[in-house]
Amino acid sequence: MTTVPYTSINVLLVFWEDDDLRVWDEVDQLEKVFRIDYGTTTKTFKIPAEGSAIALDNEIVRLQENEDPNTLLILYYAGHGKLRDGALTIQAHK
């Protein structure tokens, strides 16, 4: 029998506020799996089109502020990314 080094697990599911890819159903179903089947704490966050990087950074910091160091944070991103100048970028598609 092995032990898990984490005392708790938090899941943050993120997607664009302008859900033009229609990922909400996917996010909702996965959130239920984490919350109901695995008993984790879950939160969904809609990334705004304006100030998206700062808003997402702030959300992640808020989740970690009072967190035990033995808490695992799972971040799930529902959306698209693309290569631009050899680097992966993630952006809202309009």
C-alpha positions in Angstrom: 0.0 0.0 0.0 1.4 3.4 -1.0 0.6 6.7 0.6 -0.2 9.9 -1.3 1.8 12.9 -0.2 -1.2 15.3 -0.6 -3.7 15.9 2.2 -6.2 17.5 -0.2 -6.8 18.2 -3.8 -8.3 21.4 -5.4 -9.3 21.5 -9.0 -9.6 24.7 -11.0 -11.3 24.4 -14.3 -10.9 27.4 -16.6 -12.3 28.4 -20.0 -13.0 31.6 -21.9 -15.8 33.8 -20.8 -16.8 34.1 -24.5 -17.3 30.4 -24.8 -17.3 30.4 -28.6 -15.9 26.8 -28.6 -18.9 25.7 -26.5 -16.8 23.8 -23.9 -19.1 24.6 -21.0 -20.8 21.1 -21.1 -17.3 19.4 -21.1 -16.2 21.5 -18.1 -19.4 20.9 -16.2 -19.2 17.1 -16.7 -15.5 17.0 -15.7 -16.2 19.2 -12.6 -18.9 16.7 -11.5 -16.4 13.8 -11.9 -13.8 15.5 -9.7 -16.3 16.7 -7.1 -18.7 13.7 -6.9 -16.5 10.7 -7.9 -13.3 11.9 -6.3 -14.5 14.2 -3.6 -12.2 17.1 -4.5 -12.9 20.8 -4.0 -13.6 22.3 -7.4 -14.0 25.7 -8.9 -14.7 27.0 -12.4 -13.3 30.2 -13.7 -14.3 32.1 -16.9 -11.3 33.9 -18.3 -12.3 37.4 -19.3 -11.3 38.7 -22.8 -9.8 41.9 -21.2 -7.0 41.5 -18.7 -7.1 37.7 -19.1 -3.5 37.0 -17.9 -3.9 39.1 -14.7 -7.3 37.8 -13.9 -6.2 34.1 -14.2 -3.0 34.8 -12.2 -5.1 36.4 -9.5 -7.5 33.5 -9.4 -4.7 31.0 -9.0 -3.1 33.1 -6.3 -6.4 33.3 -4.4 -6.7 29.6 -4.4 -3.2 29.2 -3.0 -3.3 31.9 -0.3 -4.6 29.8 2.6 -3.7 26.4 1.1 -1.8 23.8 3.0 1.6 23.1 1.3 0.4 19.4 0.9 -2.5 20.4 -1.3 -2.4 19.4 -4.9 -3.8 22.0 -7.3 -5.0 20.6 -10.6 -5.6 23.2 -13.3 -7.7 22.2 -16.3 -7.9 24.5 -19.3 -10.7 24.0 -21.8 -9.8 25.8 -25.1 -7.3 26.0 -27.8 -3.7 27.0 -28.1 -1.5 27.6 -31.1 2.1 28.0 -32.1 3.2 31.6 -32.8 6.9 32.3 -33.5 7.8 28.9 -32.2 6.1 29.4 -28.8 2.7 28.0 -27.6 0.2 30.8 -27.1 -3.3 30.4 -25.6 -5.9 32.9 -26.7 -9.6 33.5 -27.1 -10.8 32.8 -30.6 -13.2 35.4 -32.0 
